[in-house]
């Protein structure tokens, strides 16, 4: 356990930050899963709409440095490629 008052405060802050970041990562994964589900359903128009909403989530989380911007770009690219490959 932290010994000084400043160390205790830092521990409280880091725990709060960890929980906030964890909720954002969960939101990110859910957004990706929503797109994948739409792709699996086979509805290209719906998948495009869900991808648009998910792109905003990916960019927002990358801006907050929860994930790297290149990782967000990679997810967006792969999801859009999967939609493009739909029959």
Rosetta constraint file for C-alpha pairs under 8 A:
AtomPair CA 1 CA 8 HARMONIC 7.91 0.50
AtomPair CA 2 CA 7 HARMONIC 5.32 0.50
AtomPair CA 2 CA 8 HARMONIC 5.23 0.50
AtomPair CA 2 CA 11 HARMONIC 7.42 0.50
AtomPair CA 3 CA 7 HARMONIC 6.53 0.50
AtomPair CA 3 CA 8 HARMONIC 6.97 0.50
AtomPair CA 4 CA 8 HARMONIC 6.25 0.50
AtomPair CA 5 CA 9 HARMONIC 6.22 0.50
AtomPair CA 6 CA 10 HARMONIC 6.10 0.50
AtomPair CA 7 CA 11 HARMONIC 6.13 0.50
AtomPair CA 8 CA 12 HARMONIC 6.30 0.50
AtomPair CA 9 CA 13 HARMONIC 6.15 0.50
AtomPair CA 10 CA 14 HARMONIC 6.00 0.50
AtomPair CA 11 CA 15 HARMONIC 6.18 0.50
AtomPair CA 12 CA 16 HARMONIC 6.30 0.50
AtomPair CA 13 CA 17 HARMONIC 6.10 0.50
AtomPair CA 14 CA 18 HARMONIC 5.95 0.50
AtomPair CA 15 CA 19 HARMONIC 6.26 0.50
AtomPair CA 16 CA 20 HARMONIC 6.28 0.50
AtomPair CA 17 CA 21 HARMONIC 6.06 0.50
AtomPair CA 18 CA 22 HARMONIC 6.03 0.50
AtomPair CA 19 CA 23 HARMONIC 6.32 0.50
AtomPair CA 20 CA 24 HARMONIC 6.42 0.50
AtomPair CA 21 CA 25 HARMONIC 6.17 0.50
AtomPair CA 21 CA 66 HARMONIC 6.56 0.50
AtomPair CA 22 CA 26 HARMONIC 6.21 0.50
AtomPair CA 23 CA 27 HARMONIC 6.23 0.50
AtomPair CA 24 CA 28 HARMONIC 6.21 0.50
AtomPair CA 24 CA 61 HARMONIC 6.93 0.50
AtomPair CA 24 CA 66 HARMONIC 7.59 0.50
AtomPair CA 25 CA 29 HARMONIC 6.27 0.50
AtomPair CA 25 CA 61 HARMONIC 7.90 0.50
AtomPair CA 25 CA 66 HARMONIC 7.23 0.50
AtomPair CA 26 CA 30 HARMONIC 6.13 0.50
AtomPair CA 27 CA 31 HARMONIC 6.18 0.50
AtomPair CA 27 CA 57 HARMONIC 7.82 0.50
AtomPair CA 28 CA 32 HARMONIC 6.44 0.50
AtomPair CA 28 CA 57 HARMONIC 6.57 0.50
AtomPair CA 28 CA 58 HARMONIC 6.35 0.50
AtomPair CA 28 CA 61 HARMONIC 7.38 0.50
AtomPair CA 29 CA 33 HARMONIC 6.16 0.50
AtomPair CA 30 CA 34 HARMONIC 6.12 0.50
AtomPair CA 31 CA 35 HARMONIC 6.61 0.50
AtomPair CA 31 CA 54 HARMONIC 5.18 0.50
AtomPair CA 31 CA 57 HARMONIC 7.13 0.50
AtomPair CA 32 CA 36 HARMONIC 6.31 0.50
AtomPair CA 32 CA 54 HARMONIC 6.75 0.50
AtomPair CA 32 CA 75 HARMONIC 7.95 0.50
AtomPair CA 33 CA 37 HARMONIC 6.00 0.50
AtomPair CA 34 CA 38 HARMONIC 6.26 0.50
AtomPair CA 34 CA 50 HARMONIC 6.96 0.50
AtomPair CA 35 CA 39 HARMONIC 6.20 0.50
AtomPair CA 35 CA 47 HARMONIC 5.95 0.50
AtomPair CA 35 CA 50 HARMONIC 5.70 0.50
AtomPair CA 35 CA 51 HARMONIC 5.76 0.50
AtomPair CA 35 CA 54 HARMONIC 7.39 0.50
AtomPair CA 35 CA 79 HARMONIC 7.31 0.50
AtomPair CA 36 CA 40 HARMONIC 6.15 0.50
AtomPair CA 36 CA 79 HARMONIC 7.57 0.50
AtomPair CA 37 CA 41 HARMONIC 6.15 0.50
AtomPair CA 38 CA 42 HARMONIC 6.59 0.50
AtomPair CA 38 CA 43 HARMONIC 6.41 0.50
AtomPair CA 38 CA 44 HARMONIC 7.73 0.50
AtomPair CA 38 CA 46 HARMONIC 6.53 0.50
AtomPair CA 38 CA 47 HARMONIC 4.87 0.50
AtomPair CA 38 CA 50 HARMONIC 7.43 0.50
AtomPair CA 39 CA 43 HARMONIC 6.55 0.50
AtomPair CA 39 CA 44 HARMONIC 6.86 0.50
AtomPair CA 39 CA 47 HARMONIC 5.71 0.50
AtomPair CA 39 CA 82 HARMONIC 7.44 0.50
AtomPair CA 39 CA 83 HARMONIC 6.42 0.50
AtomPair CA 39 CA 86 HARMONIC 7.62 0.50
AtomPair CA 42 CA 86 HARMONIC 7.31 0.50
AtomPair CA 43 CA 47 HARMONIC 6.11 0.50
AtomPair CA 44 CA 48 HARMONIC 6.20 0.50
AtomPair CA 44 CA 83 HARMONIC 6.53 0.50
AtomPair CA 44 CA 86 HARMONIC 6.92 0.50
AtomPair CA 45 CA 49 HARMONIC 6.43 0.50
AtomPair CA 46 CA 50 HARMONIC 6.21 0.50
AtomPair CA 47 CA 51 HARMONIC 6.00 0.50
AtomPair CA 47 CA 83 HARMONIC 6.85 0.50
AtomPair CA 48 CA 52 HARMONIC 6.24 0.50
AtomPair CA 48 CA 83 HARMONIC 7.17 0.50
AtomPair CA 49 CA 53 HARMONIC 6.60 0.50
AtomPair CA 50 CA 54 HARMONIC 6.07 0.50
AtomPair CA 51 CA 55 HARMONIC 5.89 0.50
AtomPair CA 51 CA 76 HARMONIC 7.96 0.50
AtomPair CA 51 CA 79 HARMONIC 7.50 0.50
AtomPair CA 51 CA 80 HARMONIC 7.43 0.50
AtomPair CA 52 CA 56 HARMONIC 6.77 0.50
AtomPair CA 53 CA 57 HARMONIC 6.76 0.50
AtomPair CA 54 CA 58 HARMONIC 6.16 0.50
AtomPair CA 55 CA 59 HARMONIC 6.10 0.50
AtomPair CA 55 CA 76 HARMONIC 6.55 0.50
AtomPair CA 56 CA 60 HARMONIC 6.03 0.50
AtomPair CA 57 CA 61 HARMONIC 6.18 0.50
AtomPair CA 58 CA 62 HARMONIC 6.13 0.50
AtomPair CA 58 CA 72 HARMONIC 5.63 0.50
AtomPair CA 58 CA 76 HARMONIC 7.85 0.50
AtomPair CA 59 CA 63 HARMONIC 6.05 0.50
AtomPair CA 59 CA 69 HARMONIC 7.53 0.50
AtomPair CA 59 CA 72 HARMONIC 6.63 0.50
AtomPair CA 60 CA 64 HARMONIC 6.44 0.50
AtomPair CA 61 CA 65 HARMONIC 6.42 0.50
AtomPair CA 61 CA 66 HARMONIC 5.66 0.50
AtomPair CA 61 CA 67 HARMONIC 6.57 0.50
AtomPair CA 62 CA 66 HARMONIC 5.87 0.50
AtomPair CA 62 CA 67 HARMONIC 5.14 0.50
AtomPair CA 62 CA 68 HARMONIC 5.67 0.50
AtomPair CA 62 CA 69 HARMONIC 5.04 0.50
AtomPair CA 62 CA 72 HARMONIC 6.35 0.50
AtomPair CA 63 CA 69 HARMONIC 7.30 0.50
AtomPair CA 65 CA 69 HARMONIC 7.63 0.50
AtomPair CA 67 CA 71 HARMONIC 6.62 0.50
AtomPair CA 67 CA 72 HARMONIC 7.05 0.50
AtomPair CA 68 CA 72 HARMONIC 6.59 0.50
AtomPair CA 69 CA 73 HARMONIC 6.23 0.50
AtomPair CA 70 CA 74 HARMONIC 6.04 0.50
AtomPair CA 71 CA 75 HARMONIC 6.26 0.50
AtomPair CA 72 CA 76 HARMONIC 6.25 0.50
AtomPair CA 73 CA 77 HARMONIC 6.00 0.50
AtomPair CA 74 CA 78 HARMONIC 6.14 0.50
AtomPair CA 75 CA 79 HARMONIC 6.08 0.50
AtomPair CA 76 CA 80 HARMONIC 6.06 0.50
AtomPair CA 77 CA 81 HARMONIC 6.05 0.50
AtomPair CA 78 CA 82 HARMONIC 6.14 0.50
AtomPair CA 79 CA 83 HARMONIC 6.32 0.50
AtomPair CA 80 CA 84 HARMONIC 6.07 0.50
AtomPair CA 81 CA 85 HARMONIC 6.10 0.50
AtomPair CA 82 CA 86 HARMONIC 6.54 0.50
